[in-house]
C-alpha cells in the first residue's frame, strides 16, 4: 500500500506542476471552430473578439424612483472610475466640452443636411425666424450659445440624433424603463473579450462593487445580463455541476468498489491508471496545442471514465493461484485490443476539425493507451505477489440465464429498429440556446433589458468587408444605406444602425465641403434672409468664419473621433472591426421578421463586399457541417475498429461477434433518445463514441469466445455498474450538455452489457 500511495502522490505532484505551468483556459472563444464560409468565419471571429460580446446590460430596481436615479448615477460614476470599462451609458450621457468642440467644428462635414440648397436665402430665412422666436423662449441660453454660430441647426440636429434616440425615459439623470415598477437602466462595455469567462467575472465584480459603493437601501437589487454574463455564468454553472456530480459519483463508486472488494487499497489501485491517464492526456494536449481548454479537460476526464474498467478487470479476472503480474500478462492481449480499438474510435473527434472535440479526442485517446499500459506494467509492481484481493460474489443467476440467447438480443434490436423507423430517430439539435447552461429566466431577462434599452440583439446584420481602409468601409456603408431602402419599404426590416451614420466617408465629407458656399455667396444669402429681422449685420460673423474653416478641414477619421469624441466613438466602436490590416463594418438590422427572406433579398442587392448574416441561421449551418464531418469520421473510425478487431482476433467472424453488441448498443441508445425526444448534438455524438469504447471492453471479454464464465461476467458487470454510477449521476445534471452525455452513456452501457451477455455462447473455450 505504501508503494501505491507513493505513486499516487507522485502523479498528483506532476499533475499539479503541469497545471501550474500550463493552467487550463476558460475563454469560450478558444473552443469555437474556424468558419467554413466567409459569413461563418466573420461570425466566429466576432464572437472571439468583437466589441458586441463585451456589452453588459444592467437594471436597478426595488427602491423609489429618486433613490434608483441616485444609485444609477453613483454606480455609473464608480464604473467609469474603475478603468475597466470603455464606455458607460446612463441618463447622464452627454458630450464633454472638448468633445462638443470637435463635433461642433466638424458639424457641416457630419450633418446629412449639408447641401447647396441649405445655404440659400430661401432656406436660411425660416431658420433665422425660428432663431428669433427661440431667443424669446426658455431655450434662449442654448440658442444664444449655438444659434448665431450655427443658424442652420446642424450641430443640435446631430446631437439630438446621436444622443436623444433612446427609447427609455430620462429622469433625474437616469434612464428608466417603461412600466409601473420603476427600473433604472445602464449599459457598459468591458475591456476584455466577451467570451473570456475570467475577464467577464472581473467586469461583473466591478459592477457589483460599484453598486455596493453606492450604498443601496434594503430591497434594492442589481440585475446584470449580456454575452459576457452568459459566458461567466455558463462556465460557473458547468463547474458547479461537475464538482457536485463528480463528488457524488465518486462517493457512490468508492462505496460500490469497497462493497465489492472489501478493501480500501483497491480504491487507490483503481485511481492509479486514472491519474496516469489524466496526466498523459493533459501533457499531450499541452504539447500539441500549447494549453488545454477547461471544457476539453472536463469532457476528457469524463471520457476517461472508461479506464476505470482496466484495473477492475485485472483484479476481478485474477485467478486464485496466480500473481497479479501473471494475470496482467494473461488478459493483456484482450485488454490491449480493447484500448487500441477505443482509441482508434476517437479518431472521429480528432478528424472533426472542431477544436473542442479535437482536444478532447487527443486527451482521451492518449489517456486510454496510458491507462492500459499502466494497468499492464505498473499495477503488478505495486502489489506484493502474496497479496490476495477477494471480490464479493455477485448473484449472476439471471445473467447466466441470459447468456447464449442471441435470438433475444436480435428481438431487442428489431424493436429498436422499429422504434427508429416509427419515430424517425432523434432530431438534430439546431437551437444553440437549448444547449446553453444559462437558465431560461436569465435569457428572458436579457431579451427584456435589450427591449427596454433599445439595444439590438445583433442576430441579423450586414457585414461590410473586408476593406483595405476605413474610408472604403464607410463608403460601402453609405451605399448600403441607399440600397436597403426598398427592403425597408417591403417590410423585410425596420432599419439599420450603420457606421456611416456616425462618421461619413472621406468622399462624402469632401462632397459636403464642396457644397458649402463661398464667403461672398454666403454673405449675400444671409443679407437677403435677414431682411426685416432685427439682427445686427455682424450677428453671424462666427457662422461665416466657421464656414470658411469647414471648407479647409481635413476629413474626420476614426482615430480623431476616438481621441476627441469618446462618447460618439463608443457608439461607433461596436460597428467597426479590425483584423490585421483589414477593416470590417457591422450594420445590425432591426425589425427582421423573416431572416431567410431578407437573406435572399440581400443577395440580390448587387453590392460587392456586403454580406447579410443571420447569426442563428449561420450557426445552424456551421453545426450541421461539423456534424456531417464528425459523422463521416465516426463511420471511418468504425470501419477501422472493425478491421483492427478482425486482425487482433484473427477471425472476421469473431470480429463481427464483438461488433454486434457495440452496434446494437448504439441502436438501442438512439431509439431511447428518440422516445425521450432528446435532440442530438455534437456532444451526443461524442458520448456515442465513448459508449462504443466501453462496449468494446464488454464485447471483447464476453462475446469474443475467450473466457465468458461467471468470473468474467462478474468482472464486466462490476465495470458496467461503475460506469452506470458515474454517468447515471451525470444524466441528472441541469446543464443540458452534461445531461445529454450522461443519459447517452448510461443508456448505452446498460444495453451494451446485456447485449454482450446475450450474444455470449453458453459454453466457450477456456483461455
MARTISE-590653 format. One record per residue (C-alpha): residue number from 1; residue in three letters; chain; y, x, z. Coordinates in steps of 0.05 Angstrom, whole numbers. Each point is the difference from the previous one (the first is absolute). Last residue first. Layout:
BEGIN
NUM:Ala:A:Y:X:Z
...
end
This chain:
BEGIN
767:Unk:A:-384:-170:-446
766:Unk:A:-53:-53:11
765:Unk:A:-11:-43:-60
764:Unk:A:20:-71:5
763:Unk:A:-28:-66:23
762:Unk:A:41:-63:5
761:Unk:A:43:22:-59
760:Unk:A:76:2:13
759:Unk:A:39:-49:-45
758:Unk:A:9:-48:58
757:Unk:A:23:54:48
756:Unk:A:50:27:-51
755:Unk:A:25:-71:-10
754:Unk:A:10:-9:75
753:Unk:A:37:66:7
752:Unk:A:44:-9:-61
751:Unk:A:18:-72:19
750:Unk:A:21:18:70
749:Unk:A:39:60:-26
748:Unk:A:33:-41:-54
747:Unk:A:28:-52:47
746:Unk:A:27:52:49
745:Unk:A:28:43:-57
744:Unk:A:38:-57:-34
743:Unk:A:25:-32:64
742:Unk:A:25:66:28
741:Unk:A:34:21:-65
740:Unk:A:34:-68:-8
739:Unk:A:23:-2:73
738:Unk:A:29:70:-6
737:Unk:A:39:-19:-62
736:Unk:A:24:-67:29
735:Unk:A:24:30:67
734:Unk:A:-18:-51:53
733:Unk:A:-65:38:12
732:Unk:A:-63:-39:17
731:Unk:A:-37:31:-60
730:Unk:A:12:68:33
729:Unk:A:-42:-22:60
728:Unk:A:-58:-16:-47
727:Unk:A:12:67:-33
726:Unk:A:-16:40:62
725:Unk:A:-54:-44:32
724:Unk:A:-31:-13:-68
723:Unk:A:-4:75:-13
722:Unk:A:-36:14:65
721:Unk:A:-46:-59:-12
720:Unk:A:-18:26:-69
719:Unk:A:-13:71:25
718:Unk:A:-45:-26:56
717:Unk:A:-36:-44:-51
716:Unk:A:-11:63:-42
715:Unk:A:-34:35:58
714:Unk:A:-41:-61:19
713:Unk:A:-24:-9:-71
712:Unk:A:-19:74:-2
711:Unk:A:-38:-4:65
710:Unk:A:-34:-66:-21
709:Unk:A:-25:32:-64
708:Unk:A:36:11:-66
707:Unk:A:-13:74:-6
706:Unk:A:7:18:-74
705:Unk:A:-7:-55:-52
704:Unk:A:73:-1:-18
703:Unk:A:14:-67:32
702:Unk:A:12:16:73
701:Unk:A:32:69:7
700:Unk:A:31:1:-69
699:Unk:A:21:-73:2
698:Unk:A:33:4:67
697:Unk:A:38:64:-15
696:Unk:A:21:-23:-69
695:Unk:A:25:-65:31
694:Unk:A:50:39:41
693:Unk:A:29:34:-61
692:Unk:A:1:-65:-39
691:Unk:A:38:-33:57
690:Unk:A:52:56:-4
689:Unk:A:8:-14:-74
688:Unk:A:6:-74:15
687:Unk:A:54:16:52
686:Unk:A:39:38:-53
685:Unk:A:-5:-61:-45
684:Unk:A:25:-43:57
683:Unk:A:59:48:7
682:Unk:A:17:-8:-74
681:Unk:A:8:-74:13
680:Unk:A:-49:-58:-3
679:Unk:A:22:-69:23
678:Unk:A:-41:-28:58
677:Unk:A:-15:-73:-15
676:Unk:A:-54:-1:54
675:Unk:A:-51:-23:-52
674:Unk:A:24:55:-47
673:Unk:A:-5:52:54
672:Unk:A:-71:-23:15
671:Unk:A:-19:5:-73
670:Unk:A:31:68:-7
669:Unk:A:-38:24:61
668:Unk:A:-66:-27:-27
667:Unk:A:10:35:-66
666:Unk:A:19:66:32
665:Unk:A:-60:-4:46
664:Unk:A:-45:-13:-60
663:Unk:A:27:60:-37
662:Unk:A:-17:45:59
661:Unk:A:-66:-35:17
660:Unk:A:-24:9:-72
659:Unk:A:26:72:-9
658:Unk:A:-55:28:44
657:Unk:A:-55:-34:-39
656:Unk:A:35:20:-64
655:Unk:A:-4:73:22
654:Unk:A:-73:-10:17
653:Unk:A:-13:-24:-71
652:Unk:A:42:57:-30
651:Unk:A:-45:50:37
650:Unk:A:13:70:22
649:Unk:A:33:-26:63
648:Unk:A:58:49:-7
647:Unk:A:4:-5:-75
646:Unk:A:-3:-76:-1
645:Unk:A:48:-4:59
644:Unk:A:49:45:-37
643:Unk:A:-5:-43:-62
642:Unk:A:14:-63:41
641:Unk:A:58:35:35
640:Unk:A:30:20:-67
639:Unk:A:-7:-72:-27
638:Unk:A:34:-26:63
637:Unk:A:55:51:-6
636:Unk:A:13:-22:-72
635:Unk:A:3:-72:24
634:Unk:A:48:20:55
633:Unk:A:42:39:-50
632:Unk:A:7:-62:-43
631:Unk:A:16:-42:62
630:Unk:A:54:50:20
629:Unk:A:32:-2:-69
628:Unk:A:-2:-76:-2
627:Unk:A:30:-4:70
626:Unk:A:53:51:-18
625:Unk:A:22:-41:-60
624:Unk:A:-1:-65:40
623:Unk:A:40:32:55
622:Unk:A:53:21:-51
621:Unk:A:2:-68:-32
620:Unk:A:9:-35:67
619:Unk:A:53:51:19
618:Unk:A:37:-14:-65
617:Unk:A:-1:-75:10
616:Unk:A:24:4:72
615:Unk:A:55:50:-17
614:Unk:A:28:-37:-60
613:Unk:A:30:52:-46
612:Unk:A:44:-9:-61
611:Unk:A:13:64:-39
610:Unk:A:64:25:-33
609:Unk:A:-3:67:-36
608:Unk:A:12:-30:-68
607:Unk:A:28:-71:2
606:Unk:A:-36:-46:-49
605:Unk:A:8:-62:43
604:Unk:A:-69:-25:-21
603:Unk:A:-37:35:57
602:Unk:A:47:-35:49
601:Unk:A:-24:-68:-25
600:Unk:A:-73:18:13
599:Unk:A:16:27:70
598:Unk:A:43:-61:15
597:Unk:A:-58:-46:-17
596:Unk:A:-48:42:42
595:Unk:A:49:0:58
594:Unk:A:7:-76:2
593:Unk:A:50:-23:54
592:Unk:A:47:59:0
591:Unk:A:63:-20:38
590:Unk:A:25:70:12
589:Unk:A:-13:63:-41
588:Unk:A:6:70:29
587:Unk:A:33:50:-48
586:Unk:A:-25:71:11
585:Unk:A:27:61:-37
584:Unk:A:-35:65:-12
583:Unk:A:28:71:-5
582:Unk:A:-45:57:-21
581:Unk:A:13:73:16
580:Unk:A:-48:-1:58
579:Unk:A:-14:-71:20
578:Unk:A:65:-37:14
577:Unk:A:4:-75:17
576:Unk:A:61:-44:-5
575:Unk:A:1:-73:22
574:Unk:A:-14:14:73
573:Unk:A:62:46:1
572:Unk:A:50:-50:-28
571:Unk:A:14:-41:63
570:Unk:A:2:64:42
569:Unk:A:47:31:-52
568:Unk:A:46:-60:11
567:Unk:A:4:13:74
566:Unk:A:1:76:-9
565:Unk:A:62:0:-44
564:Unk:A:29:71:-4
563:Unk:A:-60:47:-1
562:Unk:A:-52:-49:-27
561:Unk:A:49:-26:-52
560:Unk:A:19:70:-23
559:Unk:A:-74:19:-7
558:Unk:A:-17:-65:-36
557:Unk:A:54:8:-52
556:Unk:A:73:-23:-10
555:Unk:A:26:18:-68
554:Unk:A:57:51:-2
553:Unk:A:68:-33:11
552:Unk:A:55:8:-53
551:Unk:A:11:-73:-20
550:Unk:A:-6:-21:73
549:Unk:A:59:45:19
548:Unk:A:46:-34:-50
547:Unk:A:-22:-69:25
546:Unk:A:10:22:72
545:Unk:A:72:19:-16
544:Unk:A:12:-67:-34
543:Unk:A:-27:-37:60
542:Unk:A:37:43:50
541:Unk:A:65:-16:-36
540:Unk:A:-14:-74:6
539:Unk:A:60:-21:41
538:Unk:A:48:46:-38
537:Unk:A:34:-56:-40
536:Unk:A:6:-42:64
535:Unk:A:-43:-63:2
534:Unk:A:31:-69:8
533:Unk:A:-37:-32:-60
532:Unk:A:40:-29:-59
531:Unk:A:-27:51:-49
530:Unk:A:-55:39:35
529:Unk:A:-52:-6:-56
528:Unk:A:48:25:-53
527:Unk:A:21:61:40
526:Unk:A:-72:14:19
525:Unk:A:-23:-2:-73
524:Unk:A:57:46:-21
523:Unk:A:-16:50:55
522:Unk:A:-74:-2:-19
521:Unk:A:14:14:-73
520:Unk:A:47:57:17
519:Unk:A:-48:34:49
518:Unk:A:-61:-7:-45
517:Unk:A:-49:-57:7
516:Unk:A:-70:9:31
515:Unk:A:-55:-19:-48
514:Unk:A:-17:72:-15
513:Unk:A:-13:11:74
512:Unk:A:-47:-59:-2
511:Unk:A:-37:32:-59
510:Unk:A:-5:65:40
509:Unk:A:-29:-36:60
508:Unk:A:-51:-34:-46
507:Unk:A:-21:67:-29
506:Unk:A:-4:32:69
505:Unk:A:-47:-56:21
504:Unk:A:25:-52:49
503:Unk:A:-15:9:74
502:Unk:A:-13:-59:47
501:Unk:A:-23:-51:-51
500:Unk:A:-27:56:-43
499:Unk:A:-57:8:51
498:Unk:A:-22:-71:-15
497:Unk:A:-19:-56:48
496:Unk:A:-29:-50:-49
495:Unk:A:5:-75:-7
494:Unk:A:-31:-69:7
493:Unk:A:-64:14:-38
492:Unk:A:-43:-35:-53
491:Unk:A:49:-58:0
490:Unk:A:10:0:-76
489:Unk:A:74:17:10
488:Unk:A:-20:59:43
487:Unk:A:-45:24:-55
486:Unk:A:57:-8:-50
485:Unk:A:45:43:45
484:Unk:A:-52:57:5
483:Unk:A:26:38:-60
482:Unk:A:71:6:26
481:Unk:A:-18:29:68
480:Unk:A:-55:41:-32
479:Unk:A:51:37:-43
478:Unk:A:41:15:62
477:Unk:A:-60:28:36
476:Unk:A:-18:41:-60
475:Unk:A:69:31:2
474:Unk:A:-8:13:75
473:Unk:A:-64:39:-14
472:Unk:A:33:41:-55
471:Unk:A:58:16:46
470:Unk:A:-47:19:56
469:Unk:A:-31:53:-45
468:Unk:A:-65:18:-34
467:Unk:A:-29:-69:2
466:Unk:A:-68:-25:21
465:Unk:A:18:-54:0
464:Unk:A:25:-68:20
463:Unk:A:-50:-42:40
462:Unk:A:10:-75:3
461:Unk:A:-22:-35:63
460:Unk:A:-47:-52:29
459:Unk:A:-28:8:71
458:Unk:A:64:31:25
457:Unk:A:3:-50:59
456:Unk:A:75:-2:-12
455:Unk:A:43:-4:63
454:Unk:A:39:-65:7
453:Unk:A:5:13:75
452:Unk:A:-30:-68:18
451:Unk:A:-54:3:-54
450:Unk:A:-18:71:17
449:Unk:A:-4:-18:73
448:Unk:A:-47:-58:-13
447:Unk:A:-45:40:-47
446:Unk:A:-6:55:52
445:Unk:A:-13:-51:55
444:Unk:A:-57:-30:-41
443:Unk:A:-31:69:-9
442:Unk:A:4:11:75
441:Unk:A:-31:-69:13
440:Unk:A:-56:17:-49
439:Unk:A:-20:60:42
438:Unk:A:5:69:-32
437:Unk:A:-71:26:-11
436:Unk:A:12:-8:-75
435:Unk:A:-61:-13:-43
434:Unk:A:20:-72:-15
433:Unk:A:70:24:-19
432:Unk:A:-32:41:-55
431:Unk:A:-21:-64:-36
430:Unk:A:-49:15:-56
429:Unk:A:-64:2:41
428:Unk:A:-57:-12:-49
427:Unk:A:-39:-63:11
426:Unk:A:-69:3:30
425:Unk:A:-58:-23:-45
424:Unk:A:3:-54:-53
423:Unk:A:-19:-50:53
422:Unk:A:-62:-28:-33
421:Unk:A:-22:64:-34
420:Unk:A:12:41:63
419:Unk:A:-38:-51:41
418:Unk:A:-57:0:-49
417:Unk:A:-3:76:1
416:Unk:A:-2:0:76
415:Unk:A:-56:-53:-1
414:Unk:A:-39:43:-49
413:Unk:A:10:60:45
412:Unk:A:-28:-38:59
411:Unk:A:-60:-22:-42
410:Unk:A:-11:72:-22
409:Unk:A:-1:23:73
408:Unk:A:-51:-54:18
407:Unk:A:-42:21:-60
406:Unk:A:5:72:22
405:Unk:A:-37:-17:65
404:Unk:A:-32:66:21
403:Unk:A:37:6:65
402:Unk:A:27:-65:29
401:Unk:A:-58:-7:48
400:Unk:A:15:69:28
399:Unk:A:72:-23:8
398:Unk:A:-22:-61:39
397:Unk:A:-43:42:46
396:Unk:A:48:58:7
395:Unk:A:19:-6:74
394:Unk:A:32:66:13
393:Unk:A:-28:57:42
392:Unk:A:50:40:41
391:Unk:A:7:68:-31
390:Unk:A:-24:63:35
389:Unk:A:37:65:-3
388:Unk:A:-44:59:17
387:Unk:A:28:69:12
386:Unk:A:-52:55:-5
385:Unk:A:30:30:-64
384:Unk:A:69:6:32
383:Unk:A:54:-42:-35
382:Unk:A:61:33:-32
381:Unk:A:-38:40:-52
380:Unk:A:-33:-64:-28
379:Unk:A:70:-31:-7
378:Unk:A:28:57:-43
377:Unk:A:-46:6:-60
376:Unk:A:-20:-69:-26
375:Unk:A:50:-44:37
374:Unk:A:57:47:-16
373:Unk:A:-20:2:-73
372:Unk:A:-2:-76:-4
371:Unk:A:68:-5:36
370:Unk:A:31:51:-48
369:Unk:A:-26:-38:-61
368:Unk:A:29:-65:25
367:Unk:A:66:31:21
366:Unk:A:11:31:-69
365:Unk:A:-9:-69:-31
364:Unk:A:41:-37:53
363:Unk:A:62:44:-6
362:Unk:A:-5:7:-75
361:Unk:A:-8:-76:-9
360:Unk:A:56:-16:49
359:Unk:A:47:48:-36
358:Unk:A:-18:-30:-67
357:Unk:A:6:-71:28
356:Unk:A:71:13:25
355:Unk:A:22:37:-63
354:Unk:A:-26:-54:-48
353:Unk:A:-28:40:-58
352:Unk:A:-64:-41:2
351:Unk:A:-44:61:-12
350:Unk:A:-2:23:73
349:Unk:A:-15:-70:24
348:Unk:A:-55:-12:-50
347:Unk:A:-27:69:15
346:Unk:A:-19:-29:68
345:Unk:A:-69:-17:-27
344:Unk:A:-12:74:-8
343:Unk:A:11:8:75
342:Unk:A:-49:-56:16
341:Unk:A:-53:31:-46
340:Unk:A:11:69:32
339:Unk:A:-8:-29:70
338:Unk:A:-62:-41:-16
337:Unk:A:-33:56:-39
336:Unk:A:12:48:57
335:Unk:A:-29:-49:51
334:Unk:A:-62:-10:-42
333:Unk:A:-12:74:-11
332:Unk:A:21:15:73
331:Unk:A:-49:-47:35
330:Unk:A:-52:54:12
329:Unk:A:48:57:12
328:Unk:A:38:-40:52
327:Unk:A:-64:-20:34
326:Unk:A:-22:73:4
325:Unk:A:68:20:29
324:Unk:A:-4:-57:51
323:Unk:A:-66:25:23
322:Unk:A:-65:-36:-14
321:Unk:A:-54:-34:42
320:Unk:A:34:-66:16
319:Unk:A:24:-11:-71
318:Unk:A:73:2:-17
317:Unk:A:20:-60:-42
316:Unk:A:45:-28:55
315:Unk:A:40:63:13
314:Unk:A:8:21:-73
313:Unk:A:17:-71:-23
312:Unk:A:52:-6:55
311:Unk:A:29:68:-19
310:Unk:A:9:-23:-72
309:Unk:A:21:-72:10
308:Unk:A:65:19:34
307:Unk:A:18:28:-68
306:Unk:A:11:-70:-28
305:Unk:A:61:-11:45
304:Unk:A:32:53:-44
303:Unk:A:30:-57:-39
302:Unk:A:43:-18:60
301:Unk:A:21:72:8
300:Unk:A:22:0:-73
299:Unk:A:36:-66:7
298:Unk:A:41:25:59
297:Unk:A:12:69:-31
296:Unk:A:19:-32:-67
295:Unk:A:49:-45:37
294:Unk:A:30:59:38
293:Unk:A:10:39:-65
292:Unk:A:-30:68:2
291:Unk:A:39:63:-19
290:Unk:A:4:56:-51
289:Unk:A:-40:-39:-52
288:Unk:A:-62:42:-14
287:Unk:A:-4:44:62
286:Unk:A:27:-56:45
285:Unk:A:-52:-48:-27
284:Unk:A:-56:50:9
283:Unk:A:22:17:71
282:Unk:A:1:-74:19
281:Unk:A:-69:-11:-29
280:Unk:A:-28:61:36
279:Unk:A:30:-21:67
278:Unk:A:-23:-72:-7
277:Unk:A:-70:21:-20
276:Unk:A:-6:49:58
275:Unk:A:25:-53:49
274:Unk:A:-51:-50:-26
273:Unk:A:-56:51:-2
272:Unk:A:13:18:73
271:Unk:A:12:-71:27
270:Unk:A:-74:-20:-7
269:Unk:A:-19:58:45
268:Unk:A:51:-19:52
267:Unk:A:-26:-72:2
266:Unk:A:-71:26:5
265:Unk:A:20:41:61
264:Unk:A:11:-65:38
263:Unk:A:-73:-19:-3
262:Unk:A:-35:-67:6
261:Unk:A:-15:3:-75
260:Unk:A:10:-72:-22
259:Unk:A:42:-24:59
258:Unk:A:43:63:-6
257:Unk:A:6:-12:-75
256:Unk:A:21:-72:11
255:Unk:A:51:17:53
254:Unk:A:30:55:-41
253:Unk:A:5:-46:-60
252:Unk:A:33:-55:41
251:Unk:A:49:50:31
250:Unk:A:16:30:-68
249:Unk:A:9:-68:-31
248:Unk:A:50:-20:54
247:Unk:A:39:65:-5
246:Unk:A:0:-3:-76
245:Unk:A:23:-72:1
244:Unk:A:59:13:45
243:Unk:A:20:66:-33
242:Unk:A:-8:-27:-71
241:Unk:A:40:-63:15
240:Unk:A:56:38:34
239:Unk:A:5:51:-57
238:Unk:A:-3:-55:-53
237:Unk:A:56:-37:35
236:Unk:A:43:62:9
235:Unk:A:-7:19:-73
234:Unk:A:16:-71:-22
233:Unk:A:57:-5:49
232:Unk:A:33:64:-26
231:Unk:A:-10:-19:-74
230:Unk:A:24:-72:11
229:Unk:A:61:24:38
228:Unk:A:16:48:-57
227:Unk:A:-8:-55:-51
226:Unk:A:49:-47:37
225:Unk:A:2:-37:66
224:Unk:A:32:4:69
223:Unk:A:14:-53:52
222:Unk:A:44:16:61
221:Unk:A:-1:-45:61
220:Unk:A:50:-34:47
219:Unk:A:-33:-38:56
218:Unk:A:32:39:57
217:Unk:A:66:31:-23
216:Unk:A:1:58:-48
215:Unk:A:29:65:27
214:Unk:A:26:30:-67
213:Unk:A:-39:63:17
212:Unk:A:-64:-41:-6
211:Unk:A:18:-19:-72
210:Unk:A:15:72:-18
209:Unk:A:-65:21:32
208:Unk:A:-39:-54:-38
207:Unk:A:30:23:-66
206:Unk:A:-12:73:15
205:Unk:A:-73:-16:16
204:Unk:A:-6:-37:-66
203:Unk:A:27:60:-37
202:Unk:A:-48:47:37
201:Unk:A:-58:-47:-17
200:Unk:A:23:2:-72
199:Unk:A:-5:75:-2
198:Unk:A:-70:0:29
197:Unk:A:-24:-56:-47
196:Unk:A:24:36:-62
195:Unk:A:-2:-59:-48
194:Unk:A:76:-9:-1
193:Unk:A:14:74:-11
192:Unk:A:49:26:51
191:Unk:A:76:-12:5
190:Unk:A:3:-72:22
189:Unk:A:39:-57:-33
188:Unk:A:29:-53:45
187:Unk:A:10:-75:-2
186:Unk:A:27:-45:56
185:Unk:A:-3:-74:16
184:Unk:A:24:-41:59
183:Unk:A:-41:-63:15
182:Unk:A:28:-65:29
181:Unk:A:-49:-58:3
180:Unk:A:29:-59:-38
179:Unk:A:-6:31:-68
178:Unk:A:34:49:-47
177:Unk:A:-9:74:15
176:Unk:A:57:37:33
175:Unk:A:33:65:-21
174:Unk:A:44:32:52
173:Unk:A:74:19:8
172:Unk:A:20:-62:39
171:Unk:A:-32:-46:-51
170:Unk:A:-25:17:-69
169:Unk:A:-43:-53:-34
168:Unk:A:-60:21:-40
167:Unk:A:-8:-3:-75
166:Unk:A:34:67:-8
165:Unk:A:45:7:-61
164:Unk:A:63:24:33
163:Unk:A:-11:74:-1
162:Unk:A:-8:19:-73
161:Unk:A:30:-60:-36
160:Unk:A:56:-8:50
159:Unk:A:16:74:-1
158:Unk:A:1:0:-76
157:Unk:A:46:-61:-4
156:Unk:A:46:30:52
155:Unk:A:5:63:-43
154:Unk:A:13:-34:-67
153:Unk:A:52:-48:28
152:Unk:A:43:3:-64
151:Unk:A:61:14:43
150:Unk:A:-29:67:23
149:Unk:A:54:45:29
148:Unk:A:45:-59:17
147:Unk:A:-57:-42:27
146:Unk:A:-37:51:42
145:Unk:A:38:10:65
144:Unk:A:48:-59:-6
143:Unk:A:-60:-42:-20
142:Unk:A:-38:20:63
141:Unk:A:58:-16:45
140:Unk:A:20:-65:-36
139:Unk:A:-68:-33:4
138:Unk:A:26:-50:52
137:Unk:A:44:-29:-55
136:Unk:A:69:13:-32
135:Unk:A:-23:65:-31
134:Unk:A:-58:-38:-30
133:Unk:A:46:-45:-40
132:Unk:A:35:60:-30
131:Unk:A:-66:33:-16
130:Unk:A:-25:-63:-33
129:Unk:A:63:-1:-44
128:Unk:A:-11:73:-17
127:Unk:A:-72:-12:-21
126:Unk:A:20:-62:-40
125:Unk:A:50:43:-40
124:Unk:A:-47:61:-10
123:Unk:A:-46:-34:-50
122:Unk:A:55:-25:-46
121:Unk:A:39:65:7
120:Unk:A:-60:39:-23
119:Unk:A:-40:44:46
118:Unk:A:-65:-40:4
117:Unk:A:-1:-5:-76
116:Unk:A:-18:74:-6
115:Unk:A:-62:-8:45
114:Unk:A:-13:24:71
113:Unk:A:-31:-63:31
112:Unk:A:-67:34:10
111:Unk:A:34:43:53
110:Unk:A:-26:71:11
109:Unk:A:47:40:-45
108:Unk:A:59:-42:22
107:Unk:A:-16:7:74
106:Unk:A:-10:76:-1
105:Unk:A:58:16:48
104:Unk:A:-15:-60:42
103:Unk:A:-73:22:4
102:Unk:A:20:69:25
101:Unk:A:53:-25:49
100:Unk:A:-47:-53:29
99:Unk:A:-53:52:12
98:Unk:A:51:45:35
97:Unk:A:25:-59:41
96:Unk:A:-68:-28:19
95:Unk:A:-28:-59:-37
94:Unk:A:-31:-56:40
93:Unk:A:-65:-22:31
92:Unk:A:14:-27:69
91:Unk:A:-47:-59:-10
90:Unk:A:-60:47:-3
89:Unk:A:-25:54:-47
88:Unk:A:-25:68:21
87:Unk:A:-10:54:-53
86:Unk:A:-30:70:-1
85:Unk:A:-34:-10:66
84:Unk:A:-27:53:48
83:Unk:A:68:27:20
82:Unk:A:-4:-34:68
81:Unk:A:74:-18:0
80:Unk:A:-9:-49:-57
79:Unk:A:-57:-34:36
78:Unk:A:40:-3:65
77:Unk:A:58:-33:-36
76:Unk:A:-47:-51:-32
75:Unk:A:-29:-16:69
74:Unk:A:71:-8:28
73:Unk:A:22:-47:-55
72:Unk:A:-64:-42:2
71:Unk:A:-1:-5:75
70:Unk:A:72:-23:1
69:Unk:A:-13:-52:-53
68:Unk:A:-62:-24:37
67:Unk:A:42:-7:64
66:Unk:A:51:-43:-36
65:Unk:A:-55:-41:-32
64:Unk:A:-36:-16:65
63:Unk:A:-66:37:12
62:Unk:A:-73:-2:-24
61:Unk:A:8:33:-67
60:Unk:A:10:68:-33
59:Unk:A:-25:10:-71
58:Unk:A:-18:63:-37
57:Unk:A:-19:21:-71
56:Unk:A:-19:73:-11
55:Unk:A:3:29:-70
54:Unk:A:-36:67:-10
53:Unk:A:-47:-26:-54
52:Unk:A:59:-19:-45
51:Unk:A:23:73:-1
50:Unk:A:-60:21:-41
49:Unk:A:-44:58:22
48:Unk:A:-74:-20:0
47:Unk:A:7:-72:-20
46:Unk:A:49:22:-54
45:Unk:A:-51:48:-29
44:Unk:A:-53:-54:2
43:Unk:A:44:-48:-39
42:Unk:A:22:53:-51
41:Unk:A:-72:20:-15
40:Unk:A:-21:-74:-1
39:Unk:A:52:-17:-53
38:Unk:A:-10:62:-42
37:Unk:A:-75:-14:1
36:Unk:A:-57:34:38
35:Unk:A:37:10:64
34:Unk:A:-21:52:50
33:Unk:A:-38:-27:59
32:Unk:A:28:-16:69
31:Unk:A:-27:33:63
30:Unk:A:57:50:2
29:Unk:A:49:-58:2
28:Unk:A:-33:-24:65
27:Unk:A:30:59:37
26:Unk:A:-45:8:61
25:Unk:A:-21:73:-8
24:Unk:A:-59:31:37
23:Unk:A:17:65:35
22:Unk:A:-15:65:-36
21:Unk:A:6:57:51
20:Unk:A:-6:-45:61
19:Unk:A:-57:-41:-30
18:Unk:A:-36:64:-18
17:Unk:A:8:26:70
16:Unk:A:-24:-65:31
15:Unk:A:-60:-2:-46
14:Unk:A:-18:72:17
13:Unk:A:5:-17:74
12:Unk:A:-41:-63:-7
11:Unk:A:-53:38:-39
10:Unk:A:-3:55:53
9:Unk:A:-2:-51:57
8:Unk:A:-57:-37:-35
7:Unk:A:-37:65:-11
6:Unk:A:8:18:74
5:Unk:A:-22:-69:21
4:Unk:A:-63:6:-42
3:Unk:A:-15:70:26
2:Unk:A:7:-23:72
1:Unk:A:-47:-59:-13
end
